[in-house]
Amino acid sequence: MKETNKLLLWVFIFVLVAVDQLSKFLTKSNLELGESISILPWFKIFFIENNGFAFGLEIFGKYGKLALTLTRIFFVSFLIFWFSRLLKYKNINSMLVLSFCLVISGAIGNIVDSVFYGHIYGYAPIFYGKVVDMLYFPILETAFPSWIPFLGGNKFSFFKYVFNLADSYITVGAFILFFSYKYIPSKL
């Protein structure tokens, strides 16, 4: 791959991270924790902070948070190393390249939150920040019919998870990687 194309890919990653961080900054600056704005009936900006990882899961308290943040940093460092090695190939698959760009961008975006946000916003030391989430798509909100055993009458919401752009980058990048992994050269 040409050097100018490699540089453009790193700029693309930087732009994706910048857009993610801007969306988080705007959310954190304009909404109170737990506040939401309806964009469409099925799309809301809903400000929450995630102290853990996927779906708000936390492990082992304070030490788990540090381990999670350090694991994220190790993982993204490995991906950047691997990606820079892949870029040395002349005919690398463009979907494979896109998947790496998305996953790296998303990982960096969430690492920035975890490492710096606690310190910047004055609620925790470095490495103990919370990830800002704001995208919420309650596409269907209903209740289970009363005749269904154990679930009858309980509320049901599809899609109830709140996430951010970085999470979206990682998810889409992993999905693309799932279908393009066969283009990863066997020797780096």
TAJO-V126172 format. One record per residue. N is the residue number from 1. RES is the residue in three letters. OMEGA is omega in radians with two decimals (none if undefined). NEAR is the number of other ideal C-beta (glycine too) atoms within 10 Angstrom. Layout:
N	RES	OMEGA	NEAR
N	RES	OMEGA	NEAR
This chain:
1	MET	-3.13	15
2	LYS	-3.12	9
3	GLU	3.12	8
4	THR	3.10	8
5	ASN	3.09	10
6	LYS	3.13	15
7	LEU	3.11	10
8	LEU	3.10	12
9	LEU	3.11	19
10	TRP	3.06	15
11	VAL	3.10	10
12	PHE	3.10	15
13	ILE	3.13	21
14	PHE	-3.13	12
15	VAL	3.11	11
16	LEU	3.11	20
17	VAL	-3.14	22
18	ALA	3.12	12
19	VAL	3.08	15
20	ASP	-3.12	24
21	GLN	3.09	20
22	LEU	3.13	11
23	SER	3.12	18
24	LYS	3.12	24
25	PHE	3.14	13
26	LEU	3.12	13
27	THR	-3.09	21
28	LYS	-3.11	18
29	SER	-3.01	7
30	ASN	-3.13	11
31	LEU	2.99	17
32	GLU	3.10	8
33	LEU	-3.12	10
34	GLY	3.14	9
35	GLU	3.12	12
36	SER	3.06	16
37	ILE	3.10	14
38	SER	3.06	12
39	ILE	3.05	12
40	LEU	3.13	7
41	PRO	-3.10	9
42	TRP	-3.14	13
43	PHE	-3.13	14
44	LYS	2.91	17
45	ILE	-3.04	18
46	PHE	-3.01	19
47	PHE	2.98	21
48	ILE	3.04	20
49	GLU	-3.07	21
50	ASN	-3.13	21
51	ASN	-3.07	17
52	GLY	3.10	14
53	PHE	-3.02	18
54	ALA	3.08	10
55	PHE	3.10	10
56	GLY	-3.14	14
57	LEU	3.11	11
58	GLU	3.10	13
59	ILE	2.96	11
60	PHE	3.01	10
61	GLY	-3.05	8
62	LYS	-3.13	10
63	TYR	3.07	9
64	GLY	3.11	15
65	LYS	3.11	22
66	LEU	3.12	15
67	ALA	3.12	12
68	LEU	-3.13	19
69	THR	3.12	20
70	LEU	3.08	13
71	THR	3.09	11
72	ARG	-3.13	17
73	ILE	3.09	16
74	PHE	-3.11	10
75	PHE	-3.11	14
76	VAL	3.07	18
77	SER	3.09	12
78	PHE	3.13	10
79	LEU	3.12	16
80	ILE	3.09	16
81	PHE	-3.12	11
82	TRP	-3.13	14
83	PHE	3.14	20
84	SER	3.05	14
85	ARG	3.12	12
86	LEU	-3.09	18
87	LEU	3.10	17
88	LYS	3.13	11
89	TYR	-3.09	16
90	LYS	-3.04	6
91	ASN	-3.13	8
92	ILE	-3.11	16
93	ASN	-3.07	16
94	SER	3.11	10
95	MET	3.06	13
96	LEU	3.11	21
97	VAL	3.12	22
98	LEU	-3.13	17
99	SER	3.11	24
100	PHE	3.11	25
101	CYS	-3.11	19
102	LEU	-3.11	24
103	VAL	3.12	23
104	ILE	3.13	24
105	SER	-3.14	25
106	GLY	3.14	26
107	ALA	3.12	22
108	ILE	3.14	22
109	GLY	3.13	26
110	ASN	3.07	28
111	ILE	3.12	21
112	VAL	3.11	18
113	ASP	-3.07	24
114	SER	-3.06	25
115	VAL	-2.93	18
116	PHE	-2.98	14
117	TYR	3.11	23
118	GLY	3.14	19
119	HIS	-3.11	14
120	ILE	-3.08	15
121	TYR	2.98	13
122	GLY	3.12	7
123	TYR	-3.13	12
124	ALA	3.08	17
125	PRO	3.08	9
126	ILE	-3.12	13
127	PHE	-3.11	17
128	TYR	-3.14	17
129	GLY	3.10	25
130	LYS	3.12	19
131	VAL	3.13	23
132	VAL	3.07	26
133	ASP	-3.09	23
134	MET	-3.09	22
135	LEU	-3.05	18
136	TYR	-3.09	22
137	PHE	3.10	18
138	PRO	-3.03	18
139	ILE	-3.13	11
140	LEU	3.06	11
141	GLU	-3.07	12
142	THR	3.05	9
143	ALA	3.07	13
144	PHE	3.08	14
145	PRO	-3.06	9
146	SER	-3.09	9
147	TRP	3.13	8
148	ILE	-3.14	11
149	PRO	3.07	6
150	PHE	-3.09	6
151	LEU	-3.06	13
152	GLY	3.12	11
153	GLY	3.12	10
154	ASN	3.10	10
155	LYS	3.12	10
156	PHE	3.11	11
157	SER	3.03	14
158	PHE	0.22	10
159	PHE	-2.98	12
160	LYS	-3.08	14
161	TYR	3.10	14
162	VAL	-3.07	22
163	PHE	3.14	20
164	ASN	-3.13	24
165	LEU	3.13	22
166	ALA	3.09	28
167	ASP	3.12	20
168	SER	3.11	15
169	TYR	-3.11	25
170	ILE	-3.11	21
171	THR	-3.14	14
172	VAL	3.11	15
173	GLY	3.12	21
174	ALA	3.11	13
175	PHE	3.11	12
176	ILE	3.14	19
177	LEU	3.12	18
178	PHE	-3.12	9
179	PHE	-3.11	11
180	SER	-3.11	17
181	TYR	-3.09	11
182	LYS	3.12	7
183	TYR	3.08	17
184	ILE	-3.14	16
185	PRO	-3.09	13
186	SER	3.12	4
187	LYS	3.07	5
188	LEU	none	11
